[in-house]
């Protein structure tokens, strides 16, 4: 496969590795971006294993909780100007309420009624009125004895750039207090799963393969290498699972231990970041202003 300048640029941005190292990684892996990231990590050349897709889409995440149910929706817009618009924010608020009351999927939510029309019809009218494309992209539902929500970078009450839901089991008063702290932790650390048992097996195998190759390149005896792999995988699980992570409010304990000390158990979480995984062509600020003024 031909290695293009764009591929080199993207891999450099996502790993922080040098140009020659990036070119070699792409050559060695026949242009496979994920494999190239792993190759660089194996050689100790990647400063960070960042996601290959840049987060670029605008909009807001709306969250709402009632009883033991919480919802988080993502409504995208083309620019941040629209996301700050009162009409757009009211739309996010109303759609979130409909989701809490009636929906169990994005498809059902689109067909649900809002002010006598379907949500899809209301969106179409808003697009025509505001003059910018919008997309109702995601809906997360979380249920538990107690569900707590948190919004980071809030634009208004119940909406912002990052929305988090945490479900807990145990006394409600304690659950609400520690749940809010854990929700803030989730917003900051972006855990991949609740526990080791919930991790994507493909992710685990990929990480084990990279760590195994790194350990073998040390040249140490196989028995020592096996212990190195076990230790490094344990560290990996600690870093990516919510219950295993060091609690940001008290790093002396894990999140799981902090919940236990409070007399509750964390049973689930959801985290939505606006535009996560969407690639959008970059515009400079002046061009974005001009586009907005043109309608």
BELMOHU-V876218 format. One record per residue. N is the residue number from 1. RES is the residue in one small letter. PHI is phi in degrees with one decimal (none if undefined). D_CENTER is the distance of its C-alpha to the mean C-alpha in whole Angstrom. Layout:
n = <N | N>
res = <RES | RES>
phi = <PHI | PHI>
d_center = <D_CENTER | D_CENTER>
This chain:
n = <1 | 2 | 3 | 4 | 5 | 6 | 7 | 8 | 9 | 10 | 11 | 12 | 13 | 14 | 15 | 16 | 17 | 18 | 19 | 20 | 21 | 22 | 23 | 24 | 25 | 26 | 27 | 28 | 29 | 30 | 31 | 32 | 33 | 34 | 35 | 36 | 37 | 38 | 39 | 40 | 41 | 42 | 43 | 44 | 45 | 46 | 47 | 48 | 49 | 50 | 51 | 52 | 53 | 54 | 55 | 56 | 57 | 58 | 59 | 60 | 61 | 62 | 63 | 64 | 65 | 66 | 67 | 68 | 69 | 70 | 71 | 72 | 73 | 74 | 75 | 76 | 77 | 78 | 79 | 80 | 81 | 82 | 83 | 84 | 85 | 86 | 87 | 88 | 89 | 90 | 91 | 92 | 93 | 94 | 95 | 96 | 97 | 98 | 99 | 100 | 101 | 102 | 103 | 104 | 105 | 106 | 107 | 108 | 109 | 110 | 111 | 112 | 113 | 114 | 115 | 116 | 117 | 118 | 119 | 120 | 121 | 122 | 123 | 124 | 125 | 126 | 127 | 128 | 129 | 130 | 131 | 132 | 133 | 134 | 135 | 136 | 137 | 138 | 139 | 140 | 141 | 142 | 143 | 144 | 145 | 146 | 147 | 148 | 149 | 150 | 151 | 152 | 153 | 154 | 155 | 156 | 157 | 158 | 159 | 160 | 161 | 162 | 163 | 164 | 165 | 166 | 167 | 168 | 169 | 170 | 171 | 172 | 173 | 174 | 175 | 176 | 177 | 178 | 179 | 180 | 181 | 182 | 183 | 184 | 185 | 186 | 187 | 188 | 189 | 190 | 191 | 192 | 193 | 194 | 195 | 196 | 197 | 198 | 199 | 200 | 201 | 202 | 203 | 204 | 205 | 206 | 207 | 208 | 209 | 210 | 211 | 212 | 213 | 214 | 215 | 216 | 217 | 218 | 219 | 220 | 221 | 222 | 223 | 224 | 225 | 226 | 227 | 228 | 229 | 230 | 231 | 232 | 233 | 234 | 235 | 236 | 237 | 238 | 239 | 240 | 241 | 242 | 243 | 244 | 245 | 246 | 247 | 248 | 249 | 250 | 251 | 252 | 253 | 254 | 255 | 256 | 257 | 258 | 259 | 260 | 261 | 262 | 263 | 264 | 265 | 266 | 267 | 268 | 269 | 270 | 271 | 272 | 273 | 274 | 275 | 276 | 277 | 278 | 279 | 280 | 281 | 282 | 283 | 284 | 285 | 286 | 287 | 288 | 289 | 290 | 291 | 292 | 293 | 294 | 295>
res = <x | x | x | x | x | x | x | x | x | x | x | x | x | x | x | x | x | x | x | x | x | x | x | x | x | x | x | x | x | x | x | x | x | x | x | x | x | x | x | x | x | x | x | x | x | x | x | x | x | x | x | x | x | x | x | x | x | x | x | x | x | x | x | x | x | x | x | x | x | x | x | x | x | x | x | x | x | x | x | x | x | x | x | x | x | x | x | x | x | x | x | x | x | x | x | x | x | x | x | x | x | x | x | x | x | x | x | x | x | x | x | x | x | x | x | x | x | x | x | x | x | x | x | x | x | x | x | x | x | x | x | x | x | x | x | x | x | x | x | x | x | x | x | x | x | x | x | x | x | x | x | x | x | x | x | x | x | x | x | x | x | x | x | x | x | x | x | x | x | x | x | x | x | x | x | x | x | x | x | x | x | x | x | x | x | x | x | x | x | x | x | x | x | x | x | x | x | x | x | x | x | x | x | x | x | x | x | x | x | x | x | x | x | x | x | x | x | x | x | x | x | x | x | x | x | x | x | x | x | x | x | x | x | x | x | x | x | x | x | x | x | x | x | x | x | x | x | x | x | x | x | x | x | x | x | x | x | x | x | x | x | x | x | x | x | x | x | x | x | x | x | x | x | x | x | x | x | x | x | x | x | x | x | x | x | x | x | x | x | x | x | x | x | x | x>
phi = <none | -70.7 | -92.2 | -94.2 | -62.9 | -65.8 | -63.0 | -62.3 | -61.1 | -64.0 | -70.0 | -63.2 | -65.6 | -83.3 | -120.2 | 77.0 | -79.3 | -72.0 | -60.6 | -65.5 | -65.2 | -63.9 | -60.7 | -65.7 | -62.1 | -66.9 | -65.9 | -65.1 | -108.1 | 56.0 | 81.7 | -77.6 | -63.3 | -62.9 | -65.3 | -66.9 | -61.2 | -63.3 | -61.8 | -65.5 | -65.6 | -59.1 | -83.7 | 73.0 | -103.0 | -91.5 | -73.7 | -161.1 | -89.6 | -85.5 | -66.3 | -72.1 | -87.7 | -82.6 | -85.3 | -133.4 | -71.7 | -101.8 | 129.8 | -144.3 | -103.2 | -109.7 | -126.6 | -153.8 | -135.2 | -144.9 | 61.7 | -99.3 | -130.7 | -132.7 | -131.6 | -137.3 | -118.6 | -118.8 | -117.4 | -94.8 | -130.8 | -76.9 | -132.6 | -72.3 | -58.7 | -68.8 | -61.5 | -90.0 | -75.4 | -61.7 | -64.0 | -63.9 | -64.2 | -65.8 | -63.8 | -59.6 | -61.1 | -69.6 | -66.5 | -62.4 | -64.9 | -61.6 | -60.2 | -66.2 | -82.7 | -134.1 | -92.5 | -128.8 | -162.6 | -62.4 | -61.8 | -64.9 | -62.6 | -60.7 | -88.7 | -71.9 | -91.9 | -137.9 | 55.9 | 84.3 | -130.4 | -74.1 | -58.3 | -59.9 | -66.7 | -63.7 | -62.9 | -60.9 | -66.4 | -67.1 | -61.6 | -67.5 | -74.7 | -82.1 | 82.3 | -144.8 | -66.3 | -135.0 | -145.1 | -82.0 | -95.1 | -140.6 | -140.0 | -114.9 | -120.9 | -133.6 | -126.4 | -179.3 | -58.7 | -135.3 | -121.5 | -118.2 | -118.5 | -151.1 | -122.1 | -102.1 | 55.4 | -64.3 | -93.0 | -163.1 | -60.4 | 80.6 | -153.2 | -176.3 | -83.4 | -130.9 | -119.1 | -129.8 | -123.9 | -132.5 | -105.4 | -136.8 | -121.1 | 138.1 | -53.0 | -60.7 | -61.4 | -65.5 | -62.3 | -68.2 | -69.4 | -70.4 | -62.2 | -64.5 | -66.3 | -68.1 | -62.6 | -65.5 | -60.7 | -61.0 | -59.8 | -80.2 | -106.8 | 50.1 | -61.7 | -80.6 | -159.8 | -69.3 | -143.8 | -60.1 | -65.1 | -94.4 | -68.1 | -61.7 | -55.8 | -64.8 | -65.0 | -63.0 | -65.1 | -64.3 | -66.3 | -63.4 | -64.0 | -65.1 | -66.1 | -65.9 | -66.5 | -61.4 | -64.5 | -69.2 | -70.7 | -73.4 | 78.3 | -80.7 | -58.0 | -57.6 | -62.1 | -70.6 | -60.7 | -60.2 | -67.0 | -62.7 | -63.7 | -59.1 | -65.0 | -70.5 | -67.8 | -62.0 | -65.0 | -61.2 | -61.7 | -64.8 | -79.5 | -107.8 | -102.4 | -57.3 | -67.7 | -90.6 | -71.1 | -68.5 | -67.9 | -61.8 | -78.3 | -146.5 | -63.0 | -74.9 | -130.5 | -81.1 | -61.4 | -59.4 | -70.1 | -61.9 | -64.7 | -61.8 | -62.5 | -85.6 | 83.3 | -132.5 | -132.0 | -81.9 | -109.0 | 178.5 | -155.2 | -141.7 | -139.5 | -121.5 | -112.2 | -54.6 | 76.0 | -57.9 | 88.5 | -94.7 | -100.8 | -136.3 | -60.6 | -74.4 | -126.6 | -76.6 | -60.0 | -61.8 | -66.8 | -67.5 | -62.4 | -61.6 | -62.9 | -65.6 | -66.9 | -72.4 | 79.6>
d_center = <31 | 32 | 30 | 29 | 28 | 25 | 24 | 25 | 24 | 20 | 20 | 22 | 19 | 16 | 19 | 21 | 24 | 27 | 29 | 31 | 29 | 26 | 29 | 30 | 27 | 27 | 30 | 30 | 27 | 29 | 26 | 23 | 20 | 18 | 22 | 23 | 20 | 21 | 24 | 24 | 22 | 25 | 27 | 26 | 25 | 21 | 20 | 17 | 15 | 12 | 11 | 13 | 12 | 12 | 10 | 13 | 13 | 14 | 15 | 14 | 12 | 15 | 15 | 18 | 20 | 23 | 25 | 23 | 20 | 17 | 15 | 12 | 13 | 12 | 15 | 15 | 18 | 19 | 20 | 19 | 23 | 22 | 19 | 21 | 24 | 26 | 26 | 22 | 21 | 24 | 23 | 19 | 21 | 23 | 21 | 19 | 22 | 23 | 20 | 21 | 25 | 25 | 22 | 20 | 19 | 18 | 21 | 23 | 21 | 23 | 26 | 26 | 29 | 28 | 31 | 33 | 31 | 28 | 25 | 25 | 28 | 27 | 25 | 27 | 30 | 27 | 26 | 30 | 31 | 28 | 28 | 25 | 23 | 20 | 18 | 17 | 14 | 12 | 13 | 12 | 15 | 16 | 19 | 21 | 24 | 22 | 19 | 18 | 15 | 14 | 13 | 13 | 15 | 16 | 18 | 20 | 21 | 18 | 16 | 14 | 11 | 8 | 9 | 10 | 12 | 14 | 17 | 20 | 24 | 27 | 29 | 27 | 28 | 27 | 23 | 23 | 23 | 21 | 19 | 18 | 18 | 16 | 13 | 14 | 13 | 10 | 9 | 10 | 10 | 6 | 8 | 8 | 11 | 14 | 16 | 18 | 19 | 16 | 15 | 15 | 18 | 18 | 15 | 18 | 21 | 19 | 19 | 22 | 24 | 23 | 24 | 27 | 28 | 28 | 30 | 32 | 33 | 34 | 37 | 38 | 39 | 37 | 38 | 36 | 33 | 32 | 32 | 30 | 27 | 27 | 27 | 24 | 22 | 23 | 21 | 18 | 18 | 18 | 15 | 12 | 14 | 13 | 17 | 18 | 16 | 19 | 18 | 18 | 21 | 23 | 22 | 25 | 24 | 21 | 19 | 20 | 24 | 23 | 22 | 26 | 27 | 27 | 28 | 25 | 22 | 19 | 18 | 15 | 12 | 9 | 6 | 5 | 5 | 8 | 9 | 6 | 8 | 12 | 14 | 17 | 20 | 21 | 23 | 25 | 26 | 29 | 28 | 26 | 28 | 31 | 29 | 28 | 32 | 33 | 31>
